């Protein structure tokens, strides 16, 4: 366990409010702990890259993440788990994680131990281990269904409208970035359901990057200058929308989303979770998906993508590359970590 750092930090950054993270916990402290959690999941899943077994890779990530969460001094509740849609092993919704105790902070945690199971199974780019946490009630309890999404960076925040025509939104983003539409790159999941969306984007002249899986990291990329992604559009997982919202909020971007039900069973489960408005017309904005004033988001690369490098293994250890975001303290950290093999120590390569 990381030592308590609250006694040496600026008092203005401490969170003592009952509705906050709680006594003896800060965003910075939790960010440091969550880094270790996503690193553990990535290190475990990365061993199965290209082995063709997405369920085994997911199981390794889930097990490592659960074990890492167990030793952290929190009262954590999984509000967004993974696995139900893919029939994979779960960190299930409602599961309690952390050491637990009367004086420890109550946290809602959204996890995806392996975002991009197919990517790992086939050795493709962009798989990550990720989670987001906030004080209790600080994350939308998304049902395991789909959401139609529109994600943009800080310059376009407040200017786009998911209900508007595709051309309008592309024009708006282009103007906000001081570009032509032809300079934009739009990321869309390569699915038959997106045929009309892809057609409309192509008609504007914008460039398209079709991806096979995992729209969360591209969503985050919209808020990272230089990542080469300007919008994410189309329908993907609702749980991933909440994780994206937590990250994009920390980075100053925006997500808009609408629920897209696949069957009545999904609506029933959503009602049991407490969702009262099942309308597909309701637009969920960033502040509704991640309303907390204190947020920690962490992701560790498993296979190399546009933002994060994948895990690399060598005889004396392994190397990981992660991003850690905090909202109220405004931190963006890219962390390059060497994990030494103590049984076979060796030199550390700088670059």
Residue pairs with C-beta under 8 A, 6 or more apart in sequence:
1 71
1 72
1 73
2 29
2 32
2 33
4 24
4 29
5 26
5 28
5 29
5 32
6 14
6 24
6 25
6 26
6 29
9 26
9 28
13 26
13 27
13 28
13 328
13 329
14 26
15 21
15 22
15 25
15 26
15 27
15 294
15 328
16 22
16 23
19 135
20 105
20 135
20 293
20 294
21 27
21 30
21 105
21 107
21 135
21 294
22 103
22 104
22 105
22 106
22 135
23 103
23 105
24 73
24 103
25 73
25 74
25 104
25 105
26 329
27 294
27 295
27 296
27 326
27 327
27 328
27 329
27 331
28 326
28 329
28 331
30 74
30 107
30 133
30 296
31 296
31 298
31 324
31 325
31 326
31 331
31 333
33 72
34 131
34 133
34 296
34 298
34 324
35 298
35 300
35 322
35 324
35 335
35 337
36 68
37 65
37 68
37 69
37 72
37 131
37 298
38 65
38 128
38 129
38 130
38 131
38 298
38 299
38 300
38 322
39 129
39 300
39 320
39 322
39 337
39 339
40 64
40 65
40 67
40 68
41 61
41 62
41 64
41 65
41 68
41 113
41 114
41 129
41 300
42 61
42 128
42 129
42 300
42 301
42 302
42 311
42 320
42 322
43 64
43 311
43 318
43 320
43 339
44 60
44 61
44 63
44 64
45 57
45 58
45 60
45 61
45 64
45 113
45 114
45 120
45 127
45 129
45 302
46 120
46 302
46 303
46 310
46 311
46 313
46 318
47 60
47 313
48 56
48 57
48 60
48 120
48 121
49 57
49 120
49 123
49 302
49 303
49 310
49 311
50 120
50 121
50 122
50 123
51 57
51 121
52 121
52 122
53 121
54 86
54 88
54 117
54 118
54 120
54 121
55 86
55 87
55 88
55 89
55 117
57 114
57 117
57 120
57 121
58 82
58 83
58 86
58 88
58 89
58 113
58 114
58 117
59 88
59 89
61 113
61 114
61 129
62 82
62 83
62 88
62 89
62 90
62 91
62 113
62 114
63 89
64 113
65 91
65 111
65 113
65 129
65 131
66 91
66 97
69 76
69 97
69 98
69 109
70 97
70 98
70 99
71 99
72 97
72 98
72 99
73 98
73 99
73 101
73 104
74 97
74 98
74 99
74 104
74 105
74 107
75 96
75 98
75 100
75 101
75 104
75 105
75 106
75 107
76 96
76 97
76 98
76 107
76 108
76 109
76 133
77 94
77 95
77 96
77 97
77 106
77 107
77 108
77 109
77 136
78 91
78 92
78 93
78 94
78 95
78 96
78 97
78 109
78 110
78 111
79 93
79 108
79 109
79 110
79 139
79 141
80 93
80 109
80 110
80 111
80 112
80 139
80 141
80 142
80 239
80 242
80 243
81 90
81 91
81 92
81 93
81 95
81 111
81 239
82 88
82 90
82 91
82 111
82 112
82 113
82 114
82 239
83 89
83 90
83 91
83 92
84 90
84 92
84 144
85 144
85 237
86 117
88 117
91 97
91 111
91 113
93 141
93 273
97 109
98 104
98 107
105 135
106 135
106 136
107 133
107 134
107 135
107 136
108 133
108 134
108 135
108 136
108 137
108 138
108 139
109 131
109 132
109 133
110 131
110 132
110 133
110 139
110 239
110 242
110 243
110 246
111 130
111 131
112 129
112 130
112 131
112 216
112 239
112 240
112 243
113 129
113 131
114 120
114 127
114 129
114 302
115 127
115 128
115 129
115 130
115 214
115 216
115 217
115 240
115 243
115 299
116 124
116 126
116 127
116 128
116 213
116 214
116 302
116 303
117 127
117 213
118 124
118 212
118 213
119 125
119 126
119 127
119 212
119 213
119 214
119 302
119 303
120 127
120 302
120 303
123 303
124 212
124 213
124 303
125 303
125 304
125 305
125 306
125 310
126 211
126 213
126 214
126 217
126 303
126 304
126 305
126 306
127 214
127 301
127 302
127 303
127 305
127 310
128 214
128 216
128 217
128 299
128 300
128 301
128 302
128 305
128 308
129 299
129 300
129 302
130 216
130 243
130 297
130 298
130 299
130 300
131 243
131 297
131 298
132 139
132 242
132 243
132 246
132 247
132 290
132 295
132 296
132 297
132 298
133 139
133 295
133 296
134 246
134 290
134 292
134 294
134 295
134 296
135 292
135 294
137 291
137 292
138 290
138 291
138 292
138 293
138 294
138 295
139 242
139 246
139 289
139 290
139 291
139 292
140 242
140 245
140 284
140 288
140 289
140 290
140 291
141 273
141 274
141 275
142 238
142 239
142 241
142 242
142 289
143 238
143 259
143 266
143 269
143 270
143 273
143 275
144 237
144 238
144 239
144 266
144 269
145 238
145 259
145 260
145 261
145 262
145 266
145 270
146 235
146 236
146 237
146 238
146 259
146 260
146 261
146 262
147 235
147 236
147 237
147 238
147 241
147 257
147 258
147 259
147 260
147 284
148 162
148 234
148 235
148 257
148 258
148 260
149 162
149 215
149 219
149 232
149 233
149 234
149 235
149 236
149 241
149 244
149 255
149 256
149 257
150 160
150 162
150 169
150 231
150 232
150 233
150 255
150 256
150 257
151 218
151 219
151 222
151 231
151 232
151 233
151 244
151 248
151 253
151 254
151 255
151 256
152 159
152 160
152 173
152 222
152 230
152 231
152 253
152 254
153 222
153 223
153 224
153 225
153 230
153 251
153 252
153 253
154 223
154 251
154 252
154 253
155 176
155 177
156 172
156 173
156 176
156 177
156 231
156 253
156 254
157 252
157 253
157 254
158 254
159 172
159 173
159 176
160 169
160 172
160 173
160 254
160 256
161 168
161 169
161 256
162 169
162 256
162 257
162 258
162 283
163 283
165 200
166 197
166 200
166 201
166 204
166 233
167 200
167 203
167 204
169 231
169 233
170 181
170 184
170 186
170 201
170 204
170 206
170 231
171 181
171 204
173 184
173 230
173 231
174 180
174 181
174 183
174 184
177 183
177 184
177 230
179 230
181 204
181 205
181 206
182 205
182 206
182 207
184 206
184 207
184 230
184 231
185 206
185 207
185 208
185 209
185 228
185 229
185 230
185 231
186 201
186 206
186 207
186 208
186 209
186 230
186 231
186 232
186 233
187 208
187 209
187 211
187 215
187 218
187 219
187 221
187 229
187 231
187 232
187 233
188 194
188 197
188 198
188 201
188 208
188 209
188 210
188 211
188 232
188 233
188 234
189 210
189 211
189 212
189 213
189 215
189 234
189 235
189 236
190 210
190 211
190 212
191 234
191 235
193 234
193 235
194 234
194 235
197 233
197 234
198 208
198 210
201 208
201 233
202 208
209 218
209 229
211 218
214 240
215 232
215 234
215 236
215 237
215 240
215 244
216 240
216 243
216 244
216 247
217 299
217 305
217 306
217 307
217 308
218 229
218 232
218 306
219 232
219 240
219 244
219 247
219 248
219 255
220 244
220 247
220 248
220 251
220 299
220 307
220 323
221 227
221 228
221 229
221 306
221 307
222 229
222 230
222 231
222 232
222 248
222 253
223 247
223 248
223 251
223 252
223 253
224 251
224 307
227 306
227 307
228 306
229 306
235 260
238 257
238 259
241 255
241 257
241 284
241 289
242 289
242 290
243 297
244 255
245 255
245 257
245 286
245 289
245 290
246 289
246 290
246 295
246 297
246 325
247 297
247 299
247 325
248 254
248 255
248 286
249 286
249 287
249 290
249 295
249 327
250 295
250 297
250 325
250 326
250 327
250 330
250 332
251 325
251 332
253 286
254 285
254 286
255 285
255 286
255 289
256 283
256 284
256 285
256 286
257 283
257 284
257 289
258 280
258 281
258 282
258 283
258 284
259 278
259 279
259 280
259 282
259 284
260 280
261 267
261 278
261 280
267 278
270 278
271 278
292 327
293 327
293 328
294 326
294 327
294 328
295 325
295 326
295 327
295 328
296 324
296 325
296 326
296 327
297 323
297 324
297 325
297 326
298 322
298 323
298 324
298 325
299 308
299 322
299 323
300 308
300 311
300 320
300 321
300 322
301 307
301 308
301 309
301 310
301 311
301 320
301 321
301 322
302 310
302 311
303 310
304 310
307 323
308 321
308 322
308 323
309 321
310 321
311 318
311 319
311 320
312 318
312 319
315 341
315 344
315 346
316 340
316 341
316 344
316 345
316 346
316 347
317 338
317 339
317 340
317 341
317 346
318 338
318 339
318 341
319 336
319 337
319 338
319 339
320 335
320 336
320 337
320 339
321 334
321 335
321 336
321 337
322 334
322 335
322 337
323 332
323 333
323 334
323 335
324 331
324 332
324 333
324 335
325 331
325 332
325 333
338 348
340 348
